[in-house]
Amino acid sequence: MLFTSARIIIWLCGFLFALALVVWFVTPTPLPPASQVTPVPQPRWPQVPLPTGADPESVALRGAILNGERIYQRLCSNCHGRQGKGDNNEYMESLGHKPADHTDLGAMQRLSDAEFFLALRDGVKDQRGWFTMPPWASVLTPTEMWEVIAYVRRLPLAESPPNPVP
């Protein structure tokens, strides 16, 4: 009799626990009023001009630029900055190696596409032979490198967003 009573009590406790879990999962969490929700600042990227045509070449170039932007913001913005100005890397500046300003039209025009591609693929070294920019050949495909180049070539023409978020 005692053994049966203990079984019933354990079974009831398990049933109540399961019921409590069901009620907990089904009950919606109350949301705070919209006035109390703090907006999360979104990073602002430069708005590069994109080809607007519907021809295959414009569509392909638009896709390449957008993919290049995605790669640039993921891999390059840590040193060159979200805007591409090369002005947010105090560590590299303290070593005397300010990252390139990709918004400087003159500097970007002096750099050929082939030189740009080799810098991405093989990295950039200083006079001592130390990398100031890592080689990306093991991370990016040649197509992705060309997409980054297509995006960076548009940065000098970009409109900087107001109030950039770091």
FENSULPE-V335428 format. One record per residue. N is the residue number from 1. RES is the residue in three letters. SS is DSSP state (@ for helix, = for strand, . for the rest). OMEGA is omega in degrees with one decimal (999 if undefined). D_CENTER is the distance of its C-alpha to the mean C-alpha in Angstrom with 2 decimals. Layout:
# FENSULPE-V335428
n: (N,N)
res: (RES,RES)
ss: (SS,SS)
omega: (OMEGA,OMEGA)
d_center: (D_CENTER,D_CENTER)
This chain:
# FENSULPE-V335428
n: (1,2,3,4,5,6,7,8,9,10,11,12,13,14,15,16,17,18,19,20,21,22,23,24,25,26,27,28,29,30,31,32,33,34,35,36,37,38,39,40,41,42,43,44,45,46,47,48,49,50,51,52,53,54,55,56,57,58,59,60,61,62,63,64,65,66,67,68,69,70,71,72,73,74,75,76,77,78,79,80,81,82,83,84,85,86,87,88,89,90,91,92,93,94,95,96,97,98,99,100,101,102,103,104,105,106,107,108,109,110,111,112,113,114,115,116,117,118,119,120,121,122,123,124,125,126,127,128,129,130,131,132,133,134,135,136,137,138,139,140,141,142,143,144,145,146,147,148,149,150,151,152,153,154,155,156,157,158,159,160,161,162,163,164,165,166)
res: (MET,LEU,PHE,THR,SER,ALA,ARG,ILE,ILE,ILE,TRP,LEU,CYS,GLY,PHE,LEU,PHE,ALA,LEU,ALA,LEU,VAL,VAL,TRP,PHE,VAL,THR,PRO,THR,PRO,LEU,PRO,PRO,ALA,SER,GLN,VAL,THR,PRO,VAL,PRO,GLN,PRO,ARG,TRP,PRO,GLN,VAL,PRO,LEU,PRO,THR,GLY,ALA,ASP,PRO,GLU,SER,VAL,ALA,LEU,ARG,GLY,ALA,ILE,LEU,ASN,GLY,GLU,ARG,ILE,TYR,GLN,ARG,LEU,CYS,SER,ASN,CYS,HIS,GLY,ARG,GLN,GLY,LYS,GLY,ASP,ASN,ASN,GLU,TYR,MET,GLU,SER,LEU,GLY,HIS,LYS,PRO,ALA,ASP,HIS,THR,ASP,LEU,GLY,ALA,MET,GLN,ARG,LEU,SER,ASP,ALA,GLU,PHE,PHE,LEU,ALA,LEU,ARG,ASP,GLY,VAL,LYS,ASP,GLN,ARG,GLY,TRP,PHE,THR,MET,PRO,PRO,TRP,ALA,SER,VAL,LEU,THR,PRO,THR,GLU,MET,TRP,GLU,VAL,ILE,ALA,TYR,VAL,ARG,ARG,LEU,PRO,LEU,ALA,GLU,SER,PRO,PRO,ASN,PRO,VAL,PRO)
ss: (.,@,@,@,@,@,@,@,@,@,@,@,@,@,@,@,@,@,@,@,@,@,@,@,@,@,.,.,.,.,.,.,.,@,@,@,.,.,.,.,.,.,.,.,.,.,=,.,.,.,.,.,.,.,.,@,@,@,@,@,@,@,@,@,@,@,@,@,@,@,@,@,@,@,@,@,@,@,@,@,.,.,.,.,.,.,.,.,.,@,@,@,@,@,.,.,.,.,.,.,.,.,.,.,@,@,@,@,@,@,.,.,@,@,@,@,@,@,@,@,@,@,.,=,=,.,.,.,.,.,=,=,=,.,.,.,.,.,.,.,.,@,@,@,@,@,@,@,@,@,@,@,@,@,@,.,.,.,=,.,.,.,.,.,.,.)
omega: (179.5,-180.0,178.9,178.6,179.3,177.7,-179.6,179.9,178.7,179.0,178.4,177.9,177.9,179.5,178.9,178.0,178.6,178.8,178.2,177.9,179.0,179.9,-179.3,-179.9,-175.5,-176.9,179.9,177.5,179.6,178.9,177.5,177.3,-177.0,-178.8,-178.9,-179.3,179.6,179.2,178.2,-179.6,179.2,177.8,179.9,179.5,176.5,179.9,180.0,177.7,-179.9,174.1,-176.1,-176.1,178.1,179.0,-175.9,-179.6,179.2,179.9,179.8,179.8,177.6,178.1,179.1,-179.6,-179.7,176.8,176.0,177.0,179.7,179.7,-178.9,-178.3,179.7,-171.1,-169.8,-173.6,177.9,178.7,-174.3,178.8,-179.6,-179.3,179.7,-175.6,-179.7,-172.6,-177.8,-177.4,-177.4,-179.8,-179.1,178.1,179.2,176.5,-179.0,-179.4,177.8,177.4,-178.0,174.9,-177.5,177.2,179.4,-174.7,-179.7,-179.9,-179.6,178.7,178.1,-178.3,-180.0,177.2,179.8,178.0,179.0,-179.6,179.7,177.5,177.9,-175.5,-171.8,-177.3,179.2,179.6,175.4,-177.1,-179.9,-177.8,179.0,178.9,170.9,170.3,-176.9,173.0,-176.7,-176.6,-179.4,-177.4,-174.8,173.0,175.6,178.1,179.2,177.1,177.7,177.2,176.2,178.8,178.5,178.6,-176.6,177.5,179.7,-177.0,178.4,-179.2,-173.7,171.7,178.0,179.4,175.3,177.3,179.0,179.6,-178.8,999)
d_center: (66.72,64.57,62.29,61.88,61.14,58.39,56.85,56.97,55.39,52.54,52.05,52.02,49.50,47.18,47.68,46.95,43.81,42.59,43.53,41.66,38.48,38.87,39.42,36.40,34.05,35.63,35.74,32.74,31.08,32.06,29.23,29.63,30.63,27.95,29.21,28.31,24.70,22.36,19.50,16.02,14.53,11.52,9.36,11.02,10.07,13.12,15.02,15.96,19.21,19.22,22.41,24.24,26.86,27.52,28.81,27.20,26.13,24.28,22.62,21.54,20.29,18.34,16.63,16.02,14.53,12.11,11.09,11.07,8.74,6.14,7.17,7.58,4.43,3.70,7.43,9.20,8.12,9.56,12.83,12.93,11.25,9.14,12.46,13.24,16.42,16.30,17.74,15.81,16.79,20.21,20.72,20.63,22.74,25.18,25.71,26.39,23.38,21.36,18.26,18.98,18.67,17.23,18.65,22.14,23.84,26.74,24.82,22.67,25.95,27.63,25.11,26.00,23.71,25.44,24.88,21.19,20.99,23.09,20.98,17.85,20.06,22.32,20.48,22.18,25.03,27.09,30.91,31.23,29.21,26.30,22.77,20.99,18.12,17.81,18.80,16.22,19.07,18.79,15.10,14.96,17.79,19.70,18.62,14.88,15.96,17.97,15.18,13.20,16.63,17.21,14.15,15.09,18.67,17.90,16.29,19.84,20.75,17.93,18.86,17.22,16.51,19.09,18.41,14.90,13.43,12.63)
